Amino acid sequence: MAEARSDLTSRVLPATTLCFASSLAPRPLELHNHHANSNPPIECFRVSGVGIIAGGAGDLGAAFSRALFEHGLQNLTILDAPSEETAEPIISRLSSDFPLAKITFTRVDVADSGAVEKAVDAVVQTLGPITILANFVGVVCCEHAVQHSLHSWRRAFETNNTGSFAVAQAVARTVVTTKKGGSIILVASISGTRVNFPNHQVEYNASKAAVIMMKSYLAVGWGA
Ligand SMILES: NC(=O)c1ccc[n+]([C@@H]2O[C@H](COP(=O)([O-])OP(=O)(O)OC[C@H]3O[C@@H](n4cnc5c(N)ncnc54)[C@H](O)[C@@H]3O)[C@@H](O)[C@H]2O)c1
């Protein structure tokens, strides 16, 4: 039965917990008197375990890999399409900046779900349970919608959507098996919610919009 409108002012709203109480507790002494070598804000964002960065040989994926190492990650695998020689400079730069970290590379087409599953299983075997997946793989083609080829359209959806789902699913399956929990980040784009006119990229916008909904669906379905 609907509440009387006047009752709404005394209604108790359901509480939402966004993180553990211990991580929300104020730590004024630590923040104000911290040792010169410690860095509490960084500690709050410390990451550990094993990471997979799909598209890690690209610009944003490589920067994200670096950020994970800066925040404490020790084991990371890059899954990407180009050859090992192309990815090599990125891996050697990371290896020399983070000598204690273990970094591996596997060449894989994310739209090939069998190959993705094999690569992800190999990571668990060699590095351990996966704690974080970030998928940066994405392609765009610039063609006017009137002339847009279905080949480019299908390539964008195969890579940006089927690929995103394939890596997310492969990692989720290992997380179910290892029972360790984990985080999955799917990179979309502002183009998934806005038309960046005059960029001619209808397939990119549509595919990134789908990534955004996939993220929402999986967050509810797998997070529950
Ligand atoms: N750069 C931007 O301004 C921007 C803005 C918004 C969103 N994004 C998104 O962020 C992500 C990364 O962007 P970026 O600028 O680093 O792009 P990038 O082209 O530098 O990196 C993309 C990576 O994906 C890889 N890749 C492409 N197809 C693949 C496939 N089938 N299998 C495996 N790997 C494949 C490429 O080899 C490349 O290393 C993309 O998803 C992009 O759509 C980028």
The ligand as an SDF file (V2000), in Angstrom:
LIG
                    3D

 44 48  0  0  0  0  0  0  0  0999 V2000
   42.7470    6.8740  -26.9150 N   0  0  0  0  0  0  0  0  0  0  0  0
   41.6160    7.4840  -26.6430 C   0  0  0  0  0  0  0  0  0  0  0  0
   41.4940    8.7140  -26.7490 O   0  0  0  0  0  0  0  0  0  0  0  0
   40.4310    6.6880  -26.1850 C   0  0  0  0  0  0  0  0  0  0  0  0
   39.2900    7.3720  -25.7450 C   0  0  0  0  0  0  0  0  0  0  0  0
   38.2070    6.6330  -25.2900 C   0  0  0  0  0  0  0  0  0  0  0  0
   38.2680    5.2400  -25.2740 C   0  0  0  0  0  0  0  0  0  0  0  0
   39.3790    4.6290  -25.7130 N   0  0  0  0  0  0  0  0  0  0  0  0
   39.3930    3.1670  -25.6750 C   0  0  0  0  0  0  0  0  0  0  0  0
   40.4760    2.7590  -24.8760 O   0  0  0  0  0  0  0  0  0  0  0  0
   41.0300    1.5470  -25.3830 C   0  0  0  0  0  0  0  0  0  0  0  0
   42.5230    1.7100  -25.6360 C   0  0  0  0  0  0  0  0  0  0  0  0
   42.7180    2.8010  -26.5140 O   0  0  0  0  0  0  0  0  0  0  0  0
   44.1780    3.1520  -27.0800 P   0  0  0  0  0  0  0  0  0  0  0  0
   44.1450    4.5700  -27.4810 O   0  0  0  0  0  0  0  0  0  0  0  0
   45.2200    2.6830  -26.1230 O   0  0  0  0  0  0  0  0  0  0  0  0
   44.1780    2.2780  -28.4110 O   0  0  0  0  0  0  0  0  0  0  0  0
   45.4040    1.4700  -29.0710 P   0  0  0  0  0  0  0  0  0  0  0  0
   45.0290    1.2630  -30.4980 O   0  0  0  0  0  0  0  0  0  0  0  0
   46.7060    2.1200  -28.7610 O   0  0  0  0  0  0  0  0  0  0  0  0
   45.3320    0.0620  -28.2930 O   0  0  0  0  0  0  0  0  0  0  0  0
   44.4040   -0.9150  -28.5990 C   0  0  0  0  0  0  0  0  0  0  0  0
   45.1110   -2.2570  -28.5270 C   0  0  0  0  0  0  0  0  0  0  0  0
   44.1790   -3.2690  -28.8880 O   0  0  0  0  0  0  0  0  0  0  0  0
   44.8840   -4.2430  -29.6400 C   0  0  0  0  0  0  0  0  0  0  0  0
   43.9480   -5.0150  -30.4570 N   0  0  0  0  0  0  0  0  0  0  0  0
   43.1870   -4.5850  -31.5030 C   0  0  0  0  0  0  0  0  0  0  0  0
   42.4570   -5.5980  -31.9710 N   0  0  0  0  0  0  0  0  0  0  0  0
   42.7690   -6.6890  -31.2230 C   0  0  0  0  0  0  0  0  0  0  0  0
   42.3090   -8.0450  -31.2150 C   0  0  0  0  0  0  0  0  0  0  0  0
   41.3940   -8.4870  -32.0800 N   0  0  0  0  0  0  0  0  0  0  0  0
   42.8280   -8.8850  -30.2940 N   0  0  0  0  0  0  0  0  0  0  0  0
   43.7560   -8.4600  -29.3910 C   0  0  0  0  0  0  0  0  0  0  0  0
   44.2120   -7.1950  -29.3470 N   0  0  0  0  0  0  0  0  0  0  0  0
   43.7240   -6.3260  -30.2580 C   0  0  0  0  0  0  0  0  0  0  0  0
   45.8710   -3.4550  -30.5020 C   0  0  0  0  0  0  0  0  0  0  0  0
   46.9310   -4.2740  -30.9440 O   0  0  0  0  0  0  0  0  0  0  0  0
   46.3130   -2.3680  -29.5170 C   0  0  0  0  0  0  0  0  0  0  0  0
   47.4720   -2.7440  -28.8140 O   0  0  0  0  0  0  0  0  0  0  0  0
   40.2340    1.2060  -26.6340 C   0  0  0  0  0  0  0  0  0  0  0  0
   39.2280    0.2680  -26.3080 O   0  0  0  0  0  0  0  0  0  0  0  0
   39.6250    2.5280  -27.0440 C   0  0  0  0  0  0  0  0  0  0  0  0
   38.4220    2.3550  -27.7450 O   0  0  0  0  0  0  0  0  0  0  0  0
   40.4540    5.3080  -26.1650 C   0  0  0  0  0  0  0  0  0  0  0  0
  1  2  1  0
  2  3  2  0
  2  4  1  0
  4  5  1  0
  4 44  2  0
  5  6  2  0
  6  7  1  0
  7  8  2  0
  8  9  1  0
  8 44  1  0
  9 10  1  0
  9 42  1  0
 10 11  1  0
 11 12  1  0
 11 40  1  0
 12 13  1  0
 13 14  1  0
 14 15  2  0
 14 16  1  0
 14 17  1  0
 17 18  1  0
 18 19  2  0
 18 20  1  0
 18 21  1  0
 21 22  1  0
 22 23  1  0
 23 24  1  0
 23 38  1  0
 24 25  1  0
 25 26  1  0
 25 36  1  0
 26 27  1  0
 26 35  1  0
 27 28  2  0
 28 29  1  0
 29 30  1  0
 29 35  2  0
 30 31  1  0
 30 32  2  0
 32 33  1  0
 33 34  2  0
 34 35  1  0
 36 37  1  0
 36 38  1  0
 38 39  1  0
 40 41  1  0
 40 42  1  0
 42 43  1  0
M  CHG  2   8   1  16  -1
M  END
$$$$
